[in-house]
């Protein structure tokens, strides 16, 4: 895992890349970081209108906060993975001219996207604590789970960024699968609300554990919205998934690192 230890060894370079990514993202914008909250709020409004008010397909109190608590994890995951997929290709000139730990490029994208995550958390948390008293004694349990979530995203970011250099279809593949992935992740519904479950519990189990993002969404939303402690199974799953993603990302990157400059 020395690949990730370079974050500390080359921390000044990483911070420069991180600041540069933030500046490029919000350059010329009057609202700046506020724009990162617009997309989740728009999605929250649409899903509340459609699924809670018109279709009445979901019976969850404080439905807008329920959606935002799920989007908290999803928006960070999608933005970081999709943004990092092109990070090495976008900096081809830098990669070819200077020898440095290239994994810092996708990791800097994760870092800048993490700013969005905490901005959303700062907005959501006061409303949850004020409107859902049960969360006042459990919200803290969601905070340690940010660590395996970030680890998972870091591993995937390094993986997709390095593979995309060899196969440029990867960035398009990532963009294509995000929408169906989002629909299959219980962001604006719960598995209990699905009318077709019946005796097909195995389908729910497959959706829960076959989609490795679901345990992260559930484990973070339980204490943050429902006022429940995270399920032990979900917590264990997040830790294993995070370690697996870090290991896989490091393994693939080590194998292709020497080829990056030539392929770019």
LINGIWO-V781922 format. One record per residue. N is the residue number from 1. PSI is psi in whole degrees, 0 to 359 (999 if undefined). OMEGA is omega in whole degrees, 0 to 359 (NA if undefined). Layout:
n:psi:omega
N:PSI:OMEGA
N:PSI:OMEGA
This chain:
n:psi:omega
1:16:179
2:340:179
3:322:180
4:339:177
5:340:177
6:340:175
7:323:179
8:317:182
9:324:180
10:43:186
11:327:179
12:319:177
13:317:179
14:317:180
15:323:177
16:316:178
17:321:179
18:312:179
19:322:180
20:318:180
21:320:178
22:317:181
23:317:180
24:322:184
25:323:185
26:13:180
27:131:178
28:5:181
29:132:180
30:327:183
31:339:176
32:237:186
33:337:180
34:329:180
35:334:180
36:340:180
37:344:185
38:312:182
39:310:178
40:323:181
41:321:177
42:315:178
43:318:179
44:314:181
45:317:181
46:313:182
47:327:176
48:314:179
49:314:187
50:306:190
51:332:183
52:322:186
53:314:185
54:303:181
55:335:184
56:44:183
57:345:183
58:127:181
59:78:180
60:125:175
61:149:181
62:48:185
63:319:178
64:320:178
65:327:176
66:314:180
67:315:181
68:324:179
69:330:175
70:320:179
71:335:179
72:312:179
73:315:186
74:313:184
75:319:178
76:312:181
77:308:183
78:312:183
79:318:183
80:314:183
81:315:181
82:320:179
83:322:182
84:339:183
85:331:181
86:7:187
87:321:180
88:319:179
89:320:181
90:335:180
91:38:183
92:318:181
93:318:179
94:317:182
95:321:183
96:334:186
97:329:187
98:137:176
99:115:179
100:168:179
101:101:189
102:342:179
103:345:179
104:335:180
105:304:176
106:327:180
107:330:176
108:328:175
109:318:176
110:318:181
111:316:180
112:327:178
113:333:177
114:332:175
115:318:177
116:318:180
117:311:182
118:329:175
119:316:177
120:319:180
121:319:179
122:326:179
123:317:186
124:316:190
125:313:180
126:321:179
127:318:179
128:315:182
129:326:182
130:320:187
131:338:181
132:88:186
133:330:182
134:334:184
135:348:184
136:336:180
137:358:183
138:344:188
139:327:182
140:334:182
141:341:178
142:334:187
143:315:178
144:335:182
145:349:175
146:328:182
147:306:178
148:331:177
149:313:179
150:320:178
151:316:177
152:312:183
153:322:178
154:314:179
155:316:179
156:324:180
157:314:178
158:320:181
159:305:185
160:328:179
161:316:182
162:320:180
163:328:180
164:334:176
165:323:181
166:322:182
167:103:186
168:350:177
169:344:186
170:316:182
171:324:178
172:324:178
173:315:179
174:314:180
175:324:183
176:320:186
177:349:184
178:318:182
179:307:177
180:326:177
181:318:179
182:316:181
183:324:181
184:356:178
185:129:186
186:74:178
187:313:184
188:15:176
189:168:171
190:157:179
191:330:180
192:337:182
193:352:182
194:118:186
195:339:185
196:10:183
197:299:177
198:239:180
199:14:180
200:49:181
201:332:180
202:331:177
203:318:178
204:316:179
205:321:179
206:318:178
207:327:182
208:307:186
209:343:175
210:332:175
211:103:189
212:350:179
213:338:183
214:311:178
215:329:176
216:314:179
217:313:182
218:315:184
219:326:179
220:322:183
221:330:182
222:305:180
223:335:185
224:333:182
225:312:185
226:344:183
227:22:178
228:153:174
229:148:180
230:144:177
231:139:182
232:319:180
233:320:179
234:320:181
235:314:178
236:318:180
237:316:181
238:321:180
239:316:180
240:316:180
241:321:180
242:314:179
243:321:179
244:318:180
245:318:178
246:315:180
247:316:180
248:318:178
249:316:180
250:318:181
251:311:181
252:318:182
253:318:179
254:325:182
255:331:185
256:355:186
257:315:182
258:345:182
259:351:187
260:310:183
261:319:182
262:321:182
263:330:179
264:999:NA
